[in-house]
Amino acid sequence: MADHAATLPSPVRKTPADSRVTLAHIMSEHDTNLYGTIHGGVVMKLIDDAAAAAAGRHADGPAVTVSVDRMTFLAPVRSGDLLSVHAELVRAGRTSMTAEVRVTAERWNASGPTAEVATGRLSFVAVDADGRPRPVPALDLPDPAGADRPVGAG
């Protein structure tokens, strides 16, 4: 797939909603560990995929994972669960970005309760075609009082 997005002009500022992404995946027996639950590494990959997509949306192009700042597993995931992985940016610096991720699970074939099963916080750097860091748009976050405030370089 051509990377035409990297050549498009970036807006000066973006909001977390501009980067928001949700990935959904039905877990299968191929994803299980020796305990019969879904392997944590499989969940970690989905978290990284969603966070990378959010970072790429914000950066208007490629972004690479720099660190996993936090990964928390809250409940086991089972074969047949539909995982929804929700990610959005919470910080943008000059070339780096931080995404927060929330993972929920529900049975794939039944409407019913949804449980939060994992969370994560990952950092990314936007890169150019040569793999060098490149600037990203500023991120406008709402302040606690409800007014928008710009979040600039960091």
C-alpha positions as CSV (number, residue, x, y, z in Angstrom):
1,M,0.0,0.0,0.0
2,A,1.4,3.4,-1.0
3,D,2.3,5.7,1.8
4,H,0.6,8.8,0.3
5,A,-0.5,10.1,3.7
6,A,3.1,10.9,4.6
7,T,3.3,13.4,1.8
8,L,0.1,15.3,2.6
9,P,0.4,18.6,4.5
10,S,-0.3,18.2,8.3
11,P,-2.6,20.6,10.1
12,V,-0.9,22.7,12.7
13,R,-2.9,21.2,15.6
14,K,-5.0,18.1,16.2
15,T,-7.2,16.8,19.0
16,P,-7.2,13.3,20.6
17,A,-10.3,12.5,18.6
18,D,-8.3,12.9,15.4
19,S,-6.1,10.0,16.4
20,R,-8.8,7.8,17.9
21,V,-8.8,4.2,16.6
22,T,-10.6,1.0,17.6
23,L,-9.4,-2.5,16.4
24,A,-11.5,-5.6,17.0
25,H,-10.3,-9.1,16.9
26,I,-11.9,-12.5,17.8
27,M,-9.5,-14.5,19.9
28,S,-9.1,-18.2,19.0
29,E,-7.6,-21.4,20.4
30,H,-4.4,-20.5,18.4
31,D,-3.9,-17.6,20.7
32,T,-4.0,-19.5,24.0
33,N,-1.2,-20.2,26.4
34,L,-0.6,-23.3,28.6
35,Y,-3.3,-22.1,31.0
36,G,-6.0,-22.0,28.3
37,T,-6.3,-18.3,28.3
38,I,-5.1,-15.9,25.6
39,H,-1.3,-15.3,25.7
40,G,-0.4,-11.9,27.1
41,G,1.9,-11.4,24.1
42,V,-1.0,-11.6,21.7
43,V,-2.8,-8.9,23.7
44,M,0.3,-6.8,23.8
45,K,0.7,-7.0,20.0
46,L,-2.9,-5.8,19.5
47,I,-2.2,-2.9,22.0
48,D,0.9,-1.9,20.0
49,D,-1.0,-2.2,16.7
50,A,-3.8,0.1,17.9
51,A,-1.4,2.6,19.5
52,A,0.8,2.7,16.4
53,A,-2.3,3.4,14.3
54,A,-3.3,6.3,16.6
55,A,0.3,7.7,16.5
56,G,0.4,7.3,12.7
57,R,-2.9,9.1,12.3
58,H,-1.7,12.0,14.4
59,A,1.7,12.2,12.6
60,D,0.2,11.8,9.2
61,G,2.7,9.0,8.5
62,P,4.9,6.4,10.0
63,A,5.6,6.3,13.7
64,V,7.7,3.7,15.5
65,T,7.3,2.4,19.0
66,V,9.9,3.8,21.4
67,S,8.7,2.4,24.7
68,V,6.0,0.6,26.5
69,D,5.6,2.9,29.4
70,R,2.9,0.8,31.1
71,M,1.0,-2.5,30.4
72,T,-1.6,-3.8,32.8
73,F,-3.5,-7.0,32.5
74,L,-6.8,-6.7,34.5
75,A,-8.6,-10.0,33.6
76,P,-8.0,-13.1,31.6
77,V,-9.1,-13.3,28.0
78,R,-10.6,-16.5,26.6
79,S,-10.9,-18.1,23.2
80,G,-14.1,-16.8,21.6
81,D,-13.8,-13.4,23.2
82,L,-14.1,-10.4,20.9
83,L,-11.4,-7.9,21.9
84,S,-11.9,-4.2,21.2
85,V,-8.7,-2.2,21.5
86,H,-9.3,1.5,21.8
87,A,-6.3,3.9,21.4
88,E,-5.8,7.7,21.2
89,L,-3.1,10.2,21.7
90,V,-2.7,11.9,25.1
91,R,0.6,13.8,24.5
92,A,2.5,15.1,21.5
93,G,6.0,16.6,21.7
94,R,8.2,17.8,18.8
95,T,8.7,14.4,17.3
96,S,7.3,12.0,20.0
97,M,3.8,11.0,21.0
98,T,2.2,9.1,23.8
99,A,-0.9,6.9,23.3
100,E,-3.2,5.4,25.9
101,V,-4.9,2.1,25.1
102,R,-7.9,0.4,26.7
103,V,-8.9,-3.2,25.9
104,T,-12.4,-4.6,26.4
105,A,-13.7,-8.1,25.9
106,E,-17.1,-9.6,25.3
107,R,-18.3,-13.0,23.9
108,W,-18.2,-12.8,20.1
109,N,-21.6,-14.4,19.6
110,A,-23.7,-12.9,22.4
111,S,-24.7,-9.4,23.5
112,G,-23.9,-9.1,27.1
113,P,-21.5,-7.5,29.5
114,T,-18.2,-6.0,28.3
115,A,-15.2,-6.2,30.6
116,E,-12.0,-4.1,30.6
117,V,-9.2,-6.6,30.4
118,A,-6.1,-4.6,29.8
119,T,-4.6,-1.1,29.5
120,G,-1.4,0.4,28.1
121,R,0.5,3.5,27.6
122,L,3.1,3.6,24.8
123,S,5.4,6.2,23.3
124,F,6.2,6.7,19.6
125,V,8.4,8.8,17.4
126,A,7.3,9.9,13.9
127,V,9.9,9.1,11.3
128,D,10.6,10.1,7.7
129,A,11.4,7.8,4.8
130,D,15.0,7.5,6.0
131,G,13.9,6.6,9.5
132,R,14.9,9.9,11.1
133,P,12.6,11.6,13.6
134,R,10.3,14.3,12.1
135,P,8.0,16.9,13.6
136,V,4.4,16.1,14.5
137,P,1.4,18.4,14.9
138,A,0.7,19.9,18.3
139,L,-2.0,18.2,20.3
140,D,-4.9,20.2,21.7
141,L,-6.2,18.7,24.9
142,P,-9.3,19.8,26.8
143,D,-8.3,21.4,30.2
144,P,-10.0,20.1,33.4
145,A,-12.3,23.2,33.3
146,G,-13.6,22.2,29.9
147,A,-11.8,24.8,27.8
148,D,-9.3,23.8,25.2
149,R,-5.7,24.4,25.8
150,P,-2.8,23.7,23.5
151,V,-0.2,21.1,24.4
152,G,3.0,22.1,22.7
153,A,6.5,20.8,22.4
154,G,7.8,18.4,25.0
